[in-house]
Amino acid sequence: MRIITILMITIFLCTAVSAKKKGAPGMSAGAPGDRTCNSKKCHAGNELNSDKAKIFIAGLPKIYTPNEIYEITLRFEQPGAKRWGFQATVANDKGDAIGSLISVKGQETHIQDNARYKSKTNRQYLTHTKKGILGSEKGKSPSWIIQWKAPETVVDTSNFYFAFNAGNGNNKDTGDFIYTRSFRVSPGSK
Ligand code: HEM
């Protein structure tokens, strides 16, 4: 019993610490089988996808060319929000990773590499860093530039899943507004 309690506490602490240091915990981007930031335990205060924010996602192709690297810029605005976060993942229609997400040098982003998620899915999760939650202007998130490298061969449709958090800056997971967006990008002609 004691060992189980210690194990439970360790897992809980790891999650809390990785969430604090390392951006959003994996599997929170709203892809099939994932939670979103607005899950029952976390950031649950407000309705998902309320219409308070303006979300800008630029650079997603309509169709993709094998091996091409696409640069995608994410940013959003919400009056009164003070802390900002995101998570992105890409999957084919079977839910498997397709292509690869790249965390761009110099950007306050990183690929969530917590083994806990690797055991559950082969998808990658790209998220903000701790420094990456600070916006430069009131009510405006930082811009995060991420990259996606298309698969070597034209195979499946790629589904992009994004989750965004407009936080109130109370350093808690309460009072924040969560948004999700998803896009289908078809393979170019074979
Ligand atoms: C993609 C989904 C998520 C995003 C973008 C996100 C982003 C953020 C941001 C921006 C903050 C600072 C909020 C503020 O100060 O107002 C925060 C705090 C927090 N988040 Fe999340 N989060 C996500 C998912 C989660 C999930 C699923 C959990 C629970 C497992 C979680 C746990 C926490 C906790 C405990 C805090 C408060 C203290 C801290 O900074 O660690 N988050 N998150």
Boltz pocket constraint, residues with backbone or C-beta under 6 A from the ligand:
constraints:
  - pocket:
      binder: B
      contacts: [[A, 15], [A, 16], [A, 19], [A, 20], [A, 23], [A, 24], [A, 25], [A, 28], [A, 29], [A, 35], [A, 36], [A, 37], [A, 38], [A, 39], [A, 41], [A, 42], [A, 43], [A, 83], [A, 84], [A, 85], [A, 86], [A, 87], [A, 133], [A, 163], [A, 164], [A, 165], [A, 167], [A, 168], [A, 169], [A, 170], [A, 171], [A, 172], [A, 173], [A, 174], [A, 176]]
      max_distance: 6.0
